[in-house]
Amino acid sequence: MNVKFSEDLLPLADLKTNPGKAVKQTTEAHRPLLLTNRGRGVAVLQSVADFEKGEEERAFMRGVVAGLADLDKGAEMSLDDARKRLGLK
């Protein structure tokens, strides 16, 4: 999801005029809109689906990083022990 500054900037005044257009753009383009006031960025508008997807990806990556840190510390367990701990067969 790369922001295209030529397409993804929206003055707050335009958002007030036509909020539905802004929501439609974020949903269809799958890119956030940078909301501006007097030429400066003040907020970001993003679709709920894209926000949730990003949160899931960040949570996954945090888990991977934590797992790699555990491996570096020597805190590892066998697959059988992990299955037992998780209640899996």
MDTraj code that builds the backbone (N, CA, C; nanometers):
import mdtraj as md
import numpy as np

residues = "MET ASN VAL LYS PHE SER GLU ASP LEU LEU PRO LEU ALA ASP LEU LYS THR ASN PRO GLY LYS ALA VAL LYS GLN THR THR GLU ALA HIS ARG PRO LEU LEU LEU THR ASN ARG GLY ARG GLY VAL ALA VAL LEU GLN SER VAL ALA ASP PHE GLU LYS GLY GLU GLU GLU ARG ALA PHE MET ARG GLY VAL VAL ALA GLY LEU ALA ASP LEU ASP LYS GLY ALA GLU MET SER LEU ASP ASP ALA ARG LYS ARG LEU GLY LEU LYS".split()
xyz = np.array([
    [0.0850, -0.1170, 0.0000],
    [0.0000, 0.0000, 0.0000],
    [0.0894, 0.1230, 0.0000],
    [0.1134, 0.1760, -0.1168],
    [0.1952, 0.2959, -0.1303],
    [0.1061, 0.4167, -0.1523],
    [0.1327, 0.5211, -0.0784],
    [0.0576, 0.6448, -0.0956],
    [0.1067, 0.7134, -0.2217],
    [0.0134, 0.7577, -0.3043],
    [0.0465, 0.8357, -0.4232],
    [0.0066, 0.9794, -0.3920],
    [0.1055, 1.0605, -0.3578],
    [0.0755, 1.1956, -0.3126],
    [0.0025, 1.2783, -0.4183],
    [0.0176, 1.2444, -0.5445],
    [-0.0548, 1.3181, -0.6482],
    [-0.2044, 1.2861, -0.6456],
    [-0.2415, 1.1706, -0.5885],
    [-0.3810, 1.1284, -0.5868],
    [-0.4399, 1.1182, -0.4462],
    [-0.3574, 1.1057, -0.3455],
    [-0.4045, 1.0687, -0.2124],
    [-0.3981, 1.1799, -0.1090],
    [-0.3956, 1.3041, -0.1528],
    [-0.4040, 1.4194, -0.0633],
    [-0.5450, 1.4765, -0.0711],
    [-0.6005, 1.5121, 0.0436],
    [-0.7351, 1.5673, 0.0431],
    [-0.7449, 1.6773, 0.1484],
    [-0.7736, 1.7990, 0.1059],
    [-0.7943, 1.9064, 0.2038],
    [-0.9172, 1.8779, 0.2894],
    [-0.9103, 1.9152, 0.4155],
    [-1.0238, 1.8944, 0.5051],
    [-1.1523, 1.9572, 0.4511],
    [-1.1408, 2.0710, 0.3860],
    [-1.2592, 2.1362, 0.3296],
    [-1.3276, 2.0457, 0.2275],
    [-1.2503, 1.9731, 0.1467],
    [-1.3082, 1.8814, 0.0485],
    [-1.3734, 1.7614, 0.1178],
    [-1.3152, 1.7184, 0.2285],
    [-1.3748, 1.6070, 0.3035],
    [-1.5110, 1.6480, 0.3588],
    [-1.5210, 1.7706, 0.4069],
    [-1.6484, 1.8196, 0.4597],
    [-1.7537, 1.8287, 0.3502],
    [-1.7109, 1.8627, 0.2287],
    [-1.8029, 1.8793, 0.1161],
    [-1.8572, 1.7458, 0.0664],
    [-1.7691, 1.6451, 0.0545],
    [-1.8106, 1.5175, -0.0024],
    [-1.7399, 1.4016, 0.0676],
    [-1.7798, 1.3671, 0.1901],
    [-1.7121, 1.2591, 0.2626],
    [-1.7289, 1.1228, 0.1956],
    [-1.8423, 1.0999, 0.1303],
    [-1.8645, 0.9710, 0.0638],
    [-1.7629, 0.9427, -0.0444],
    [-1.7230, 1.0458, -0.1177],
    [-1.6227, 1.0299, -0.2234],
    [-1.4890, 0.9868, -0.1638],
    [-1.4530, 1.0453, -0.0501],
    [-1.3261, 1.0108, 0.0149],
    [-1.3285, 0.8659, 0.0635],
    [-1.4383, 0.8255, 0.1235],
    [-1.4496, 0.6871, 0.1719],
    [-1.4436, 0.5899, 0.0542],
    [-1.5121, 0.6215, -0.0537],
    [-1.5111, 0.5365, -0.1727],
    [-1.3697, 0.5238, -0.2287],
    [-1.2966, 0.6336, -0.2317],
    [-1.1597, 0.6303, -0.2848],
    [-1.0709, 0.5394, -0.2008],
    [-1.0796, 0.5474, -0.0685],
    [-0.9942, 0.4631, 0.0164],
    [-1.0314, 0.3161, 0.0014],
    [-1.1603, 0.2893, -0.0145],
    [-1.2062, 0.1515, -0.0266],
    [-1.1649, 0.0907, -0.1598],
    [-1.1783, 0.1662, -0.2672],
    [-1.1470, 0.1130, -0.4000],
    [-0.9971, 0.1096, -0.4296],
    [-0.9250, 0.2112, -0.3863],
    [-0.7813, 0.2191, -0.4175],
    [-0.6966, 0.1387, -0.3196],
    [-0.7525, 0.1049, -0.2029],
    [-0.6773, 0.0347, -0.0975],
    [-0.5516, 0.1114, -0.0582],
    [-0.5667, 0.2446, -0.0576],
    [-0.4592, 0.3328, -0.0116],
    [-0.5220, 0.4357, 0.0819],
    [-0.4481, 0.4790, 0.1823],
    [-0.5022, 0.5814, 0.2725],
    [-0.4991, 0.7190, 0.2067],
    [-0.5842, 0.8060, 0.2554],
    [-0.5838, 0.9463, 0.2134],
    [-0.5172, 1.0285, 0.3223],
    [-0.4294, 1.1179, 0.2835],
    [-0.3684, 1.2112, 0.3768],
    [-0.4544, 1.3368, 0.3785],
    [-0.5146, 1.3650, 0.4925],
    [-0.5977, 1.4834, 0.5065],
    [-0.5088, 1.6008, 0.5434],
    [-0.5317, 1.7132, 0.4769],
    [-0.4476, 1.8305, 0.4985],
    [-0.5306, 1.9497, 0.5449],
    [-0.4658, 2.0369, 0.6166],
    [-0.5231, 2.1641, 0.6584],
    [-0.4168, 2.2700, 0.6340],
    [-0.4479, 2.3646, 0.5472],
    [-0.3527, 2.4694, 0.5097],
    [-0.2217, 2.4114, 0.4569],
    [-0.2352, 2.3025, 0.3802],
    [-0.1194, 2.2420, 0.3153],
    [-0.0371, 2.1476, 0.4010],
    [-0.0771, 2.1262, 0.5256],
    [-0.0012, 2.0374, 0.6139],
    [-0.0846, 1.9151, 0.6473],
    [-0.0201, 1.8007, 0.6524],
    [-0.0886, 1.6774, 0.6882],
    [-0.1365, 1.6819, 0.8326],
    [-0.2635, 1.6442, 0.8532],
    [-0.3195, 1.6462, 0.9891],
    [-0.3788, 1.5127, 1.0313],
    [-0.4143, 1.4279, 0.9355],
    [-0.4747, 1.2991, 0.9695],
    [-0.4697, 1.2072, 0.8485],
    [-0.5002, 1.0812, 0.8726],
    [-0.5043, 0.9820, 0.7661],
    [-0.6407, 0.9145, 0.7693],
    [-0.7012, 0.8975, 0.6529],
    [-0.8287, 0.8281, 0.6390],
    [-0.8019, 0.6981, 0.5655],
    [-0.8489, 0.5865, 0.6252],
    [-0.8214, 0.4550, 0.5686],
    [-0.9471, 0.3696, 0.5817],
    [-0.9689, 0.2773, 0.4884],
    [-1.0852, 0.1890, 0.4985],
    [-1.0673, 0.0941, 0.6166],
    [-1.1774, 0.0506, 0.6727],
    [-1.1731, -0.0415, 0.7864],
    [-1.1055, -0.1721, 0.7465],
    [-1.1387, -0.2240, 0.6289],
    [-1.0800, -0.3511, 0.5848],
    [-0.9284, -0.3416, 0.5741],
    [-0.8788, -0.2320, 0.5177],
    [-0.7343, -0.2158, 0.5051],
    [-0.6687, -0.1951, 0.6409],
    [-0.7359, -0.1235, 0.7304],
    [-0.6828, -0.1040, 0.8653],
    [-0.6718, -0.2384, 0.9366],
    [-0.7773, -0.3191, 0.9311],
    [-0.7753, -0.4493, 0.9987],
    [-0.6685, -0.5411, 0.9403],
    [-0.6538, -0.5405, 0.8085],
    [-0.5508, -0.6218, 0.7438],
    [-0.4114, -0.5793, 0.7923],
    [-0.3891, -0.4496, 0.7991],
    [-0.2599, -0.3998, 0.8463],
    [-0.2327, -0.4383, 0.9907],
    [-0.3362, -0.4303, 1.0751],
    [-0.3201, -0.4695, 1.2153],
    [-0.2869, -0.6175, 1.2275],
    [-0.3525, -0.7018, 1.1475],
    [-0.3227, -0.8456, 1.1498],
    [-0.1794, -0.8723, 1.1045],
    [-0.1353, -0.8023, 1.0008],
    [0.0019, -0.8202, 0.9525],
    [0.1030, -0.7762, 1.0581],
    [0.0759, -0.6644, 1.1252],
    [0.1679, -0.6177, 1.2303],
    [0.1712, -0.7143, 1.3479],
    [0.0562, -0.7700, 1.3862],
    [0.0521, -0.8671, 1.4966],
    [0.1312, -0.9924, 1.4592],
    [0.1166, -1.0381, 1.3360],
    [0.1916, -1.1544, 1.2894],
    [0.3414, -1.1273, 1.2951],
    [0.3821, -1.0106, 1.2446],
    [0.5243, -0.9774, 1.2443],
    [0.5801, -0.9641, 1.3861],
    [0.4999, -0.9075, 1.4784],
    [0.5442, -0.9006, 1.6184],
    [0.5649, -1.0412, 1.6742],
    [0.4769, -1.1348, 1.6373],
    [0.4922, -1.2737, 1.6812],
    [0.6182, -1.3373, 1.6251],
    [0.6462, -1.3112, 1.4991],
    [0.7678, -1.3650, 1.4364],
    [0.8912, -1.3100, 1.5070],
    [0.8931, -1.1799, 1.5313],
    [1.0083, -1.1173, 1.5979],
    [1.0250, -1.1745, 1.7388],
    [0.9136, -1.1914, 1.8102],
    [0.9218, -1.2491, 1.9461],
    [0.9740, -1.3919, 1.9402],
    [0.9289, -1.4684, 1.8415],
    [0.9776, -1.6051, 1.8269],
    [1.1265, -1.6104, 1.7956],
    [1.1720, -1.5221, 1.7088],
    [1.3155, -1.5182, 1.6778],
    [1.3972, -1.4770, 1.7997],
    [1.3427, -1.3847, 1.8790],
    [1.4125, -1.3441, 2.0017],
    [1.4203, -1.4609, 2.0987],
    [1.3140, -1.5412, 2.1093],
    [1.3171, -1.6604, 2.1948],
    [1.4234, -1.7587, 2.1476],
    [1.4339, -1.7761, 2.0160],
    [1.5367, -1.8663, 1.9641],
    [1.6763, -1.8164, 1.9987],
    [1.6963, -1.6849, 1.9877],
    [1.8269, -1.6279, 2.0230],
    [1.8598, -1.6509, 2.1699],
    [1.7575, -1.6507, 2.2560],
    [1.7776, -1.6720, 2.3994],
    [1.7842, -1.8202, 2.4349],
    [1.7599, -1.9069, 2.3368],
    [1.7608, -2.0505, 2.3631],
    [1.6316, -2.0991, 2.4251],
    [1.5279, -2.0190, 2.4221],
    [1.3980, -2.0568, 2.4793],
    [1.3149, -2.1234, 2.3699],
    [1.3393, -2.2507, 2.3494],
    [1.2659, -2.3233, 2.2469],
    [1.2118, -2.4520, 2.3066],
    [1.1128, -2.5129, 2.2403],
    [1.0566, -2.6388, 2.2879],
    [1.0314, -2.7293, 2.1681],
    [1.0150, -2.8558, 2.1973],
    [0.9908, -2.9517, 2.0898],
    [0.8495, -2.9337, 2.0352],
    [0.8277, -2.9874, 1.9172],
    [0.6954, -2.9783, 1.8554],
    [0.5914, -3.0505, 1.9410],
    [0.6280, -3.1650, 1.9969],
    [0.5345, -3.2387, 2.0830],
    [0.4955, -3.1567, 2.2053],
    [0.5934, -3.0902, 2.2680],
    [0.5633, -3.0063, 2.3845],
    [0.4739, -2.8892, 2.3465],
    [0.4985, -2.8305, 2.2303],
    [0.4161, -2.7191, 2.1846],
    [0.2728, -2.7641, 2.1599],
    [0.2576, -2.8803, 2.0996],
    [0.1212, -2.9331, 2.0756],
    [0.0486, -2.9575, 2.2060],
    [0.1175, -3.0143, 2.3042],
    [0.0560, -3.0388, 2.4350],
    [0.0146, -2.9066, 2.5009],
    [0.1029, -2.8104, 2.4940],
    [0.0756, -2.6787, 2.5553],
    [-0.0454, -2.6109, 2.4917],
    [-0.0618, -2.6300, 2.3599],
    [-0.1725, -2.5692, 2.2881],
    [-0.2977, -2.6567, 2.2858],
    [-0.2860, -2.7775, 2.3426],
    [-0.4004, -2.8682, 2.3461],
    [-0.4318, -2.9303, 2.2118],
    [-0.3301, -2.9479, 2.1288],
    [-0.3470, -3.0076, 1.9968],
    [-0.2993, -3.1525, 1.9989],
    [-0.3520, -3.2315, 1.9093],
    [-0.3104, -3.3726, 1.9020],
    [-0.1948, -3.3904, 1.8086],
])
top = md.Topology()
chain = top.add_chain()
for i, resn in enumerate(residues, 1):
    res = top.add_residue(resn, chain, resSeq=i)
    for name in ("N", "CA", "C"):
        top.add_atom(name, md.element.get_by_symbol(name[0]), res)
traj = md.Trajectory(xyz[None], top)
